[in-house]
């Protein structure tokens, strides 16, 4: 897939709408439009790289440093017991642009193995509330 035809590249360029929760020079994070649970966040490198194997070494720390920060923020913002952090490479990768899933988890939330429930937002306003909470939690975290 070319960068021009990539949905996540379109989001990075501002051509497609997304509820952004974090951005840096190297990365952008936004709420998944089909969340496993409210607060499910996707973190992408701004540049088009299809898989983890394609990610240049210079972007490894910025991407995973941001993932670590987002895992803390999502857990706090969504009052979760923890987070599930995952990357699909090719298989089950719905958009061929590297993305890290940061999913809030609660004990007995129904997520078992890889049979994941999908729990949509109750309303567009609920998605915006999750967006605001995660943004606030990121601001509250100490700067690395």
N, C-alpha and C positions, 0 to 999 in steps of 0.2 A: 504494500500500500504506500502511496506517496503521501508526503506531508500535506499537500494541498487537499487530498481527499479524506484526511484523518479527522474524525469527530473531535478528539481531544486537542489536536492542533488548532481546530476551529475555535474551541473554547479558550485556549491559550491566547489566540489572536483577538478574542472578543467577538467573533462572528456567530457564535452560538451562546445562548444564555446558560449560566450555571450559577449556583449559589456558592460563591467563593468563600472559603473560611481562612485561607492563608496564602500568602505569596512571598516569594523571594526572587532574586535575580535568576535563580536556576530552576525553581519549582513553583507549581501552583497546586493548591488543594481545594476541592469543592465537594459538596454533598452528592452522593450517588443518587441518581433520579429513580432507581429501583432498589432502595436500601434493604439490607437484611434486617436491620433495626434502625430506628431513627438515630441520626448522628453518624451513620455509615459514610465515611469520607474516602475520597480517592485522591491520592497524591501523584502527580505526574511531573516528569521533567519537562521544562518548557520546550526543549529541543526534541524533535521526533527520534525516538529510539524504540524499536519494537519490543525488545526483550531485555532482561537483566544482562544477558551475555553481550548485548550490543551497547550497553551503557559505558561511556568512556570512564576510565579510572578517576579522572578529575571531578566527575559528578557523583561518585559513590558516596563520599562523605556528605556533600550538601543534601543529597536525596535521603540518605538514611538518618542523618542528623535531624532533618525535618520530620521524617517518619517517627523518630523517637519523641520529638517535641509534640507532634500531633497525637500520638498515643496517650501521652499524659493529659493533653488538653481535652480530648474526646472523653476519656474516662471521667475526668472532673466535670466537664460540662454536662454530660448526660447522666451523672450520678450512677455510673456503671461500676460493677465489681472488678472489671478488667477490660482488656481489649483483645481482639483477634487481629493479627497483622499478617497479610498474605499477598503474594504475587503469583499470578498465573503466567506461565510462559508458553505461548502458542495454544496449548490445549486449554479449553475453557476461558480463553482470553477473548472476551467479546469485542473489544476494540484493540487492534494491533498497535498499541502505543503503550509502552511500559507504564504500569500504574500499580501503586501500593494501596491495598484495601486496609483501612483502619476501621474496625467494627466494634462498637461498644458491646460488652457482654455482661450478662447477669447469670447468676447461678440458676439452673433449671429453666433457661430461656428457650429451650427447644432446639438449639443448634447442636446437632450430633454429627460428628464426622463431616462429610461433605454433602449431607442432605439438609440444605439450609432453607429455613422458612423465609418468606419475604414479608416484611411488616411495613406497609407503606405509611407515609405521613397521613395523619388524620385530615389535614387540610394544607393548602399552600402556606397558610399562616403558621402552622406547626413546623413546617420545614424552615421558614424564616426564623422562628424561635430557636430551633436547633443551630442554625447558622450563627445567630447572635451569641448564643451561649458558648459555642466553640471559639468564636473570635475573642470573646471576653476572657475565656480560660487561657488562650494563647498569650494574650496581653499580660495576664497575671503571672505567667511562668517566668522564672529568672532567665535572662538572656544567656545563651551558652557562651 
